[in-house]
Structure formats: structure tokens, C-alpha cells
Amino acid sequence: MGGIFIQYFKNLFIDTFAQPLWVSTLAAYLAVFCILLIVSYLSFLIAKKIVRIFVDRWLKKTKHKWAQYLVKCKVFEQTAKVVPLLIILAAAPYLAEAQPIVERVAGIVLLIFIAKGINALMEAADDIYKTYEVSKEKPIQGFLQVIKIASYVMIGILIVAIVIGTSPLVLLSGIGAMAAVFSFIFKDTILSLVAGVLLSVNDMLRIGDWIEMPAYGANGDVVEITMNTVKVKNFDLTITTIPAYALISDSFKNWRGIIESGGRRIMRSVSIDLDSIKICDDEMHERFQSIPELKDLIEKDKSLTNLAVFRIYLDEYLKRHPMIHQNIIQIVRQLPPTTQGVPLEVYAFSKDLDWVNYEGLQAEIFEHIFAVISDFDLKIFQEPSAEALRKVADARYS
């Protein structure tokens, strides 16, 4: 029906502008094009209105939240844009010599709108998927980007085929010869694409993981995983972007295990002055047994040192501390002696994973150590200050 309508107007304008021929033909085609554009635009407005009415009614009836994401990403609006192009393609056979040009232009624009529609659909799929808990463990943004790229490549091939007027199969046959060139030019992109897929499939990285990668200055939480990059929000509120392939080729530390265990590791040591270590005598035994944490734990053993008693005390102190995770290994151990004394290390896990509270707990434990260590006749090794050295020198020469 539309074709008969267009043919009628074309004949009418050719008859009206009969002399000269090229003027009448040009005027006729210009008039037909104008009418065609007006009809296409009106059809777009009507289709857009119908789609909007349909979507509004659907949103009122449906209980699915994903419908809102489809509307938010304008998936349905892309459908309305296709209608006028279909009308133009249907009317193209009635445009005589102009038919090939109109069909090519309309076909290219139609493919562009299809690409936009696929992009909107992928964005909606990603938003819908993020509403589920599994999205934190298995992000699909990288896979969706692969689908986008594949669709863009196919649509690009179709557009080129339309422009040069050849079959897409002819272009596809020549892609194999160009693969080596493209693989060299887009090497980093291809590596990142593969790495992004491997990170997701092997569950090496998730949104919210705390990772540490000093080579790239990253120490914080993963906030985004894409096909090419991983975005990390550091604890100093800066953002670090790491190439995805770097996480495969280089090493990085993922603290997810600590988070899942419900504890955050404390591993810090204090150096004990070797000169202050000695065997406990009877007086020291009596004094140590008056300490609640040691009352029933030590015996009058002449071979027991004050450092051993202090180590037992710290171990019992950690077991009684309400903020130390008791279901994860904890130990107070000696490290190999150095020129700065004997390092005594506290190895335990905090129940509180918050950074501020965790640092506060570490400070509390070691402040307690500094405060009570003199009760065990022990001294912490400390390099002499300049003032102390000056006083020694003054005393020697006075």
C-alpha cells in the first residue's frame, strides 16, 4: 500500500515538472524523499508512543525488577527506531534508480541501531545480574564485553559488505589472512581479553576482594572487573587501574581467605634485651604465681627463665582477649637472635576486620607488652639515643 502511494506521488511530480526531463525527475525524487522522511518520522513517533504505552502497562503488571533495568537501559526505545527504517526499505523498490542508494543507507543505519540495541541489552543484563549475590563471586562484565565486541565485528563486516556491494562471506574469507596483523596490533587487548576470562572462570578475583600488588601501587578493594582492566580502590582512597593480563603474568596477594575466615592476621615482634634474660629464682616464682594468668601454669622449676614465663603469660593473655579469634592458630614464639636481641613474635588473628579497629587492637596488645614486661625483669632492646651517648661520654671524661 505504501509503495503504491509513493509511486502515485512520483508520477504526479514527474507529470507536473515535465520540462526539462532531469528537472522533473529530480523534483519528483526530492518530493518522494521528503514524503518518505515525513512518513518515517511519523511512524517513529507512533511506534515510540505504542512502545511507551506497552512498557508502562507491563511495568504496572509485572513483579520482576529486571523489567525496570530493561527500561532504564532503553532497550525498548531501540525497537521503535527500527520501524521507520523498515518502512524505507519496503518503499525502496519504488524509487527506481535511487533504490540501491536508499537500501544501502537504510541498511547501514538499521545495523547501527541493532548494534545499539545489543549494547543496551548487554548493559541491562549486567545490571540485572548485579542484583544477585553470585555476581560478587562471578562477575560477567568481561563476558558481556566479549559479546559486544563480537557483535560489533560482525555488524562492521556487514556494513562494509553493504558499502562495497559484496557478500559478507567474501570478507570473512579474507579475515584469516589479516588475523596475524590484527593479533600483533591488538596484542595487549587480546591478552587482556583472555586474562579477564581466566580471572572469572578460575575464581581468582571477585568484586570486593582485598588485593595487594606493589608493582602497580595497588593495596585495597576490587571495585570493578572488566575485559581489559581491574579497578582497585586503595585504602588511601586513590584508584589504581591494573591491566587484566598483569594479574595473570605477575603475582598478587589476595586477602580473601582472611576475610572469609573472619579474622585478620596480627604478626608483630618485639626485641628482648639478651642481658635481661635469666633463670627464675624462688622469689621470682612466688611473684609470678601471684599473676592471675600464671597462677596455675608454672611450677618451681629452676630451669625456667623469665623469658619463658613471659611467653607463657602472653599466650594466656591472647587466649583470654575477647577480640582475638580463638578458632584460628595463635602463637607467641621466639625468632632467631640478632644483634638487637631476641625477637618475641605475636602471631594471632583479630576478630574485627575493620582496618582502624584492627590497628587499634595491635596497638593495645603491644602497649600492654611494653607496660608489663618490666614485671618479668625483662628489658626491650633499644638503640641508645644521641643524648644517652653524650651522657656516657661526659661521665667517662668527668
C-alpha positions as CSV (number, residue, x, y, z in Angstrom):
1,M,0.0,0.0,0.0
2,G,2.9,2.4,0.9
3,G,4.6,1.5,-2.4
4,I,1.5,2.4,-4.4
5,F,1.2,5.7,-2.5
6,I,4.8,6.6,-3.3
7,Q,4.5,5.6,-6.9
8,Y,1.5,7.8,-7.3
9,F,3.3,10.9,-5.9
10,K,6.3,10.2,-8.1
11,N,4.2,10.1,-11.3
12,L,2.3,13.2,-10.2
13,F,5.5,15.2,-9.7
14,I,7.0,13.9,-13.0
15,D,3.9,15.0,-14.9
16,T,3.9,18.4,-13.2
17,F,7.6,19.1,-13.9
18,A,7.6,17.7,-17.4
19,Q,10.2,20.1,-18.9
20,P,13.1,19.6,-18.9
21,L,13.3,15.9,-18.0
22,W,16.1,16.0,-15.5
23,V,14.4,18.8,-13.6
24,S,11.1,17.0,-13.4
25,T,12.9,13.7,-12.3
26,L,14.9,15.5,-9.6
27,A,11.9,17.3,-8.3
28,A,9.9,14.1,-8.2
29,Y,12.6,12.2,-6.3
30,L,13.1,15.1,-3.9
31,A,9.4,15.2,-3.2
32,V,9.2,11.5,-2.7
33,F,12.2,11.6,-0.4
34,C,10.6,14.3,1.7
35,I,7.3,12.4,1.9
36,L,9.2,9.3,2.8
37,L,11.1,11.0,5.5
38,I,7.9,12.5,6.9
39,V,6.1,9.2,6.9
40,S,9.1,7.5,8.5
41,Y,9.3,10.2,11.2
42,L,5.6,9.9,11.9
43,S,5.9,6.1,12.1
44,F,8.7,6.5,14.6
45,L,6.6,8.8,16.8
46,I,3.7,6.4,16.6
47,A,5.9,3.3,17.3
48,K,7.6,5.2,20.2
49,K,4.2,6.0,21.7
50,I,3.0,2.5,21.4
51,V,6.1,1.1,22.9
52,R,5.9,3.5,25.8
53,I,2.2,2.6,26.5
54,F,3.1,-1.1,26.3
55,V,6.1,-0.7,28.7
56,D,4.1,1.4,31.2
57,R,1.3,-1.2,31.4
58,W,3.9,-4.0,31.6
59,L,5.7,-2.3,34.5
60,K,2.4,-2.0,36.4
61,K,1.6,-5.7,36.0
62,T,5.0,-7.4,36.3
63,K,6.6,-8.0,39.7
64,H,10.1,-8.6,38.1
65,K,12.7,-6.0,39.0
66,W,14.6,-6.8,35.8
67,A,11.9,-5.1,33.8
68,Q,12.9,-1.7,35.3
69,Y,16.5,-2.3,34.2
70,L,15.4,-3.0,30.6
71,V,13.6,0.3,30.6
72,K,16.5,2.1,32.3
73,C,18.9,0.9,29.6
74,K,16.4,2.0,26.8
75,V,16.2,-1.5,25.3
76,F,12.6,-0.9,24.1
77,E,13.3,2.5,22.7
78,Q,15.8,1.0,20.3
79,T,12.9,-1.1,18.9
80,A,10.9,2.0,17.9
81,K,13.9,3.3,15.9
82,V,13.8,0.2,13.6
83,V,10.2,0.8,12.4
84,P,10.9,3.8,10.1
85,L,13.9,2.1,8.6
86,L,11.8,-1.0,7.7
87,I,9.3,1.4,6.0
88,I,12.1,3.0,4.0
89,L,13.4,-0.4,3.0
90,A,9.9,-1.5,2.0
91,A,9.5,1.6,-0.2
92,A,12.9,1.4,-1.8
93,P,11.9,-0.8,-4.8
94,Y,9.6,2.0,-5.9
95,L,12.4,4.6,-6.1
96,A,13.8,3.3,-9.4
97,E,17.4,4.4,-9.9
98,A,17.6,5.6,-6.3
99,Q,16.7,2.2,-4.9
100,P,20.3,0.9,-4.4
101,I,21.5,4.0,-2.5
102,V,18.4,4.1,-0.3
103,E,18.7,0.4,0.5
104,R,22.3,0.7,1.4
105,V,22.0,3.8,3.6
106,A,18.9,2.4,5.3
107,G,20.6,-1.0,5.8
108,I,23.7,0.6,7.4
109,V,21.6,2.8,9.7
110,L,19.5,-0.3,10.6
111,L,22.6,-2.2,11.5
112,I,23.9,0.6,13.7
113,F,20.6,0.7,15.6
114,I,20.8,-3.1,16.0
115,A,24.3,-2.6,17.5
116,K,23.0,0.0,19.9
117,G,20.2,-2.4,20.8
118,I,22.6,-5.2,21.6
119,N,24.7,-2.8,23.7
120,A,21.7,-1.7,25.6
121,L,20.6,-5.3,26.2
122,M,24.1,-6.2,27.5
123,E,24.1,-3.3,29.9
124,A,20.6,-4.3,31.1
125,A,21.8,-7.9,31.6
126,D,24.8,-6.7,33.6
127,D,22.6,-4.5,35.8
128,I,20.2,-7.4,36.4
129,Y,22.9,-9.9,37.2
130,K,24.4,-7.5,39.8
131,T,21.2,-7.7,41.8
132,Y,22.1,-11.4,42.6
133,E,24.7,-12.3,45.3
134,V,26.5,-14.6,42.8
135,S,27.6,-11.5,40.9
136,K,30.2,-10.7,43.6
137,E,31.8,-14.1,43.1
138,K,31.3,-14.5,39.4
139,P,31.2,-11.1,37.6
140,I,30.1,-11.4,33.9
141,Q,31.0,-7.9,32.7
142,G,34.0,-9.3,30.9
143,F,31.9,-11.9,29.1
144,L,29.3,-9.3,28.1
145,Q,32.1,-7.1,26.6
146,V,33.3,-10.1,24.6
147,I,29.7,-10.5,23.2
148,K,29.6,-6.7,22.5
149,I,32.9,-6.9,20.6
150,A,31.9,-10.0,18.6
151,S,28.6,-8.3,17.6
152,Y,30.3,-5.1,16.7
153,V,32.8,-7.0,14.5
154,M,30.0,-8.9,12.7
155,I,27.9,-5.8,12.2
156,G,31.1,-3.9,11.0
157,I,31.7,-6.7,8.4
158,L,28.0,-6.4,7.2
159,I,28.3,-2.7,6.9
160,V,31.5,-2.9,4.8
161,A,29.9,-5.6,2.7
162,I,26.9,-3.3,2.1
163,V,29.1,-0.3,1.2
164,I,31.2,-2.2,-1.3
165,G,28.3,-4.2,-2.6
166,T,29.7,-7.7,-2.0
167,S,28.8,-10.8,0.1
168,P,29.9,-10.8,3.7
169,L,31.3,-14.3,3.1
170,V,33.9,-12.8,0.8
171,L,35.1,-10.5,3.6
172,L,35.1,-13.4,6.1
173,S,37.4,-15.4,3.8
174,G,40.0,-12.6,3.9
175,I,39.9,-12.2,7.7
176,G,42.1,-15.2,8.1
177,A,45.0,-13.5,6.3
178,M,44.6,-10.4,8.4
179,A,44.4,-12.3,11.7
180,A,48.2,-12.2,12.1
181,V,48.3,-8.4,11.6
182,F,45.4,-7.8,14.0
183,S,46.9,-10.1,16.6
184,F,50.1,-8.1,16.6
185,I,48.4,-4.7,16.6
186,F,45.9,-5.6,19.3
187,K,48.2,-7.9,21.3
188,D,47.5,-6.2,24.6
189,T,43.8,-6.2,24.1
190,I,43.7,-9.9,23.2
191,L,45.9,-10.8,26.2
192,S,43.6,-8.7,28.5
193,L,40.6,-10.4,27.0
194,V,41.9,-13.9,27.7
195,A,43.1,-12.8,31.1
196,G,39.8,-11.4,32.1
197,V,38.1,-14.6,31.2
198,L,40.6,-16.7,33.1
199,L,40.2,-14.5,36.2
200,S,36.5,-15.1,36.2
201,V,36.5,-18.7,35.3
202,N,39.2,-19.7,37.8
203,D,37.7,-17.6,40.5
204,M,41.0,-15.8,41.1
205,L,39.4,-12.4,41.7
206,R,36.0,-11.1,42.8
207,I,34.4,-7.8,43.3
208,G,35.1,-6.7,46.9
209,D,38.4,-8.7,47.2
210,W,41.2,-7.0,49.1
211,I,44.3,-7.4,46.9
212,E,47.8,-6.2,47.2
213,M,50.1,-5.7,44.2
214,P,53.0,-3.4,45.0
215,A,54.3,-3.4,41.4
216,Y,51.3,-1.3,40.4
217,G,50.8,0.5,43.7
218,A,47.6,-1.4,44.5
219,N,46.5,-2.1,48.0
220,G,42.8,-2.1,48.5
221,D,39.4,-3.4,47.4
222,V,38.5,-4.5,43.9
223,V,35.6,-2.4,42.7
224,E,35.4,-3.3,39.0
225,I,36.5,-6.1,36.8
226,T,36.2,-5.5,33.0
227,M,37.6,-7.3,30.0
228,N,40.8,-5.2,29.9
229,T,41.3,-3.8,33.4
230,V,40.8,-4.4,37.1
231,K,40.0,-1.3,39.1
232,V,41.2,-1.2,42.7
233,K,40.2,1.4,45.3
234,N,43.2,1.8,47.6
235,F,42.9,2.4,51.4
236,D,44.1,6.0,50.8
237,L,41.0,6.5,48.6
238,T,43.1,6.6,45.4
239,I,42.1,4.4,42.4
240,T,44.6,2.1,40.7
241,T,43.8,0.5,37.3
242,I,45.7,-2.7,36.6
243,P,45.8,-4.5,33.2
244,A,44.0,-7.8,33.5
245,Y,46.9,-9.7,31.9
246,A,49.2,-8.4,34.6
247,L,47.2,-10.3,37.2
248,I,47.9,-13.5,35.2
249,S,51.5,-12.9,34.3
250,D,52.6,-11.3,37.6
251,S,51.9,-12.3,41.2
252,F,49.5,-10.5,43.5
253,K,48.2,-11.2,47.0
254,N,44.5,-11.8,47.6
255,W,43.4,-11.5,51.2
256,R,40.0,-13.1,50.5
257,G,40.9,-16.1,52.7
258,I,41.5,-13.9,55.7
259,I,38.2,-12.1,55.1
260,E,36.3,-15.4,54.7
261,S,37.9,-16.9,57.8
262,G,36.6,-14.0,59.9
263,G,40.0,-13.0,61.2
264,R,42.8,-10.6,60.2
265,R,46.3,-11.6,61.0
266,I,48.5,-9.9,63.6
267,M,52.2,-10.7,63.2
268,R,54.5,-8.3,65.0
269,S,57.5,-8.8,67.2
270,V,59.4,-7.0,70.0
271,S,63.1,-7.5,70.7
272,I,64.1,-8.6,74.2
273,D,67.5,-7.5,75.5
274,L,69.7,-10.6,75.9
275,D,71.3,-9.2,79.1
276,S,67.9,-9.2,80.9
277,I,67.2,-12.9,80.4
278,K,67.9,-15.1,83.4
279,I,66.8,-18.2,85.3
280,C,64.0,-17.7,87.7
281,D,64.7,-17.9,91.4
282,D,62.3,-18.7,94.2
283,E,61.4,-15.1,94.7
284,M,60.6,-14.6,91.0
285,H,58.5,-17.8,91.1
286,E,56.5,-16.5,94.0
287,R,56.0,-13.2,92.3
288,F,54.9,-14.7,89.0
289,Q,52.4,-17.1,90.6
290,S,50.7,-14.0,92.1
291,I,49.8,-13.0,88.5
292,P,46.3,-14.4,87.7
293,E,47.2,-15.6,84.2
294,L,50.2,-17.6,85.6
295,K,48.8,-18.9,88.9
296,D,48.3,-22.5,87.8
297,L,50.5,-22.6,84.8
298,I,54.1,-22.5,86.1
299,E,55.9,-24.7,88.6
300,K,59.0,-24.0,90.7
301,D,61.4,-25.3,88.0
302,K,64.9,-23.9,88.4
303,S,65.5,-24.2,84.7
304,L,62.6,-21.9,83.8
305,T,63.7,-18.5,82.5
306,N,61.8,-15.2,82.9
307,L,61.5,-15.0,79.1
308,A,59.8,-18.4,79.1
309,V,57.4,-17.2,81.8
310,F,56.7,-14.0,79.9
311,R,56.0,-16.1,76.7
312,I,53.5,-18.3,78.7
313,Y,51.9,-15.1,80.1
314,L,51.4,-13.6,76.6
315,D,50.0,-16.8,75.3
316,E,47.4,-16.9,78.1
317,Y,46.7,-13.2,77.6
318,L,45.8,-13.8,73.9
319,K,43.6,-16.7,74.8
320,R,41.6,-14.5,77.2
321,H,41.4,-11.5,75.0
322,P,37.8,-11.0,73.7
323,M,38.9,-9.6,70.3
324,I,41.3,-12.4,69.4
325,H,39.9,-15.1,67.1
326,Q,40.3,-18.3,69.1
327,N,39.4,-20.7,66.2
328,I,42.4,-19.7,64.2
329,I,46.0,-20.5,65.1
330,Q,47.7,-18.2,67.6
331,I,51.2,-18.5,69.0
332,V,53.9,-16.5,70.8
333,R,57.2,-17.6,69.5
334,Q,60.9,-16.7,69.6
335,L,62.7,-15.8,66.4
336,P,66.4,-16.3,65.8
337,P,68.5,-13.9,67.9
338,T,70.1,-10.9,66.2
339,T,72.4,-8.2,67.2
340,Q,69.4,-6.4,68.6
341,G,68.3,-9.1,71.0
342,V,65.8,-12.0,70.8
343,P,62.6,-11.1,68.8
344,L,59.5,-12.3,70.5
345,E,56.7,-12.5,67.9
346,V,52.9,-12.4,68.5
347,Y,51.1,-14.4,65.8
348,A,47.3,-14.2,66.1
349,F,44.1,-13.1,64.3
350,S,41.8,-10.2,65.1
351,K,38.0,-10.8,65.1
352,D,37.4,-7.3,63.8
353,L,38.3,-6.9,60.1
354,D,38.0,-3.1,60.0
355,W,41.4,-1.6,59.4
356,V,41.0,1.1,62.1
357,N,39.9,-1.3,64.8
358,Y,42.5,-3.8,63.7
359,E,45.3,-1.3,64.1
360,G,43.8,-0.3,67.4
361,L,43.9,-3.9,68.7
362,Q,47.5,-4.3,67.6
363,A,48.5,-1.2,69.4
364,E,46.6,-2.3,72.5
365,I,48.4,-5.6,72.7
366,F,51.9,-4.2,72.3
367,E,51.2,-1.3,74.6
368,H,50.3,-3.9,77.2
369,I,53.5,-5.8,76.5
370,F,55.5,-2.6,77.0
371,A,53.8,-1.9,80.2
372,V,54.1,-5.3,81.9
373,I,57.5,-6.5,80.6
374,S,59.4,-4.9,83.5
375,D,57.4,-7.1,85.9
376,F,59.2,-10.1,84.5
377,D,62.6,-8.4,84.9
378,L,63.0,-8.2,81.2
379,K,64.0,-5.2,79.1
380,I,63.2,-4.3,75.5
381,F,66.2,-3.7,73.3
382,Q,66.6,-0.1,72.1
383,E,69.4,1.6,70.3
384,P,70.9,4.3,72.5
385,S,69.9,7.8,71.6
386,A,72.4,10.6,71.0
387,E,71.6,12.1,74.4
388,A,72.3,8.8,76.1
389,L,75.7,8.5,74.3
390,R,76.6,12.1,75.2
391,K,75.9,11.4,78.9
392,V,78.1,8.3,78.8
393,A,80.9,10.3,77.2
394,D,80.5,13.1,79.8
395,A,80.6,10.6,82.6
396,R,83.7,8.9,81.3
397,Y,85.7,12.1,80.9
398,S,84.4,13.9,84.0
